[in-house]
Amino acid sequence: MIQVLENQVQSMAEGAVQSLPSIGIAAVVLLITWVISKFASNLTSRLINQTDLRPSLSTLMNTMVRLGVWLTGVMIAAVVVFPGMSAGSLIAGLGVGTVAIGFAFQDIFENFFAGVLIMLRDKMRIGDTIEVDDTIGKVEHITLRETHVRAFSGELTIIPNASIFKNSVDIWTDEPLRRFNVAVGVSYDTDIDHAARVIQAAVESCELVNQEKPIQVLADGFGASSVDFDVRWWAASSGADAVLNRDEVIRAIKRALDKAEIEIPFPYITHTFKETVPLGEKVGEAA
């Protein structure tokens, strides 16, 4: 038994020694692959910089070039180390292995392919303000696996690309301007035409409101204690103005209505009272 083990170990050692030249050549092939990968990456970056491709798509193309070079180099190195392996058998083996790896790392590959598709899309670029699920913020970075979104409050949210690709995404900055609105109610004894003119003038006085787009003060309905207006205006869709313009408009409307002595009523609330009868007394019984 011991003799058999010694023979096996000796055979393995001799095989390893015989394989050293092939392993050395494979190492040289991988080194050359690394050099070619760096050269191809730099060349791709220089060529892309001469175009107007968006950064996310440039990153995708650079990654694909490096991946293609490394796959070719690894296949050549594998054939050198294992001379009996042909390119066809290696590709067939990679196919079977890919299926097995795909099942094991389904979520990773899902995010990877979602990232590729996101980078190929025309919409949602780096710098856009987006809203997805409960996250609102500015897109800082898009990778092949995840998207980095910086919220207005400062924290960074990392969202898997599959989540962005499967769900609806609101892109606030797709256009330089977007429409905002706020509801305003005035009391029923108010002249609504006069109130509408006061609100219109208040919105027009705001610096962050775009004056070239229409400002609308539309009667929207009858509330419990007020006639409600839907006030609409246009302003910048990106940066702090997207938040500050709403504050400016609401403050201006409140000051204008106060100056015009137009009441913004509280919601009308009804209360139901229940009469209690002391023990021993009957309802309707004379005192």
Stockholm file with secondary structure:
# STOCKHOLM 1.0

chainA/1-287         MIQVLENQVQSMAEGAVQSLPSIGIAAVVLLITWVISKFASNLTSRLINQTDLRPSLSTLMNTMVRLGVWLTGVMIAAVVVFPGMSAGSLIAGLGVGTVAIGFAFQDIFENFFAGVLIMLRDKMRIGDTIEVDDTIGKVEHITLRETHVRAFSGELTIIPNASIFKNSVDIWTDEPLRRFNVAVGVSYDTDIDHAARVIQAAVESCELVNQEKPIQVLADGFGASSVDFDVRWWAASSGADAVLNRDEVIRAIKRALDKAEIEIPFPYITHTFKETVPLGEKVGEAA
#=GR chainA/1-287 SS CHHHHHHHHHHHHHHHHHHHHHHHHHHHHHHHHHHHHHHHHHHHHHHHHTSCCCHHHHHHHHHHHHHHHHHHHHHHHHHHHSTTCCHHHHHHHHHHHHHHHHHHTHHHHHHHHHHHHHHHSSSCCTTCEEEETTEEEEEEEECSSEEEEEETTSCEEEEEHHHHHHSCEEEGGGSSEEEEEEEEEECTTSCHHHHHHHHHHHHHTCTTBCSSSCCEEEEEEECSSSEEEEEEEEEESSSTHHHHHHHHHHHHHHHHHHHTTCCCCCCCCCCCCCCCCCTTCCTTCCC
#=GC SS_cons         CHHHHHHHHHHHHHHHHHHHHHHHHHHHHHHHHHHHHHHHHHHHHHHHHTSCCCHHHHHHHHHHHHHHHHHHHHHHHHHHHSTTCCHHHHHHHHHHHHHHHHHHTHHHHHHHHHHHHHHHSSSCCTTCEEEETTEEEEEEEECSSEEEEEETTSCEEEEEHHHHHHSCEEEGGGSSEEEEEEEEEECTTSCHHHHHHHHHHHHHTCTTBCSSSCCEEEEEEECSSSEEEEEEEEEESSSTHHHHHHHHHHHHHHHHHHHTTCCCCCCCCCCCCCCCCCTTCCTTCCC
//
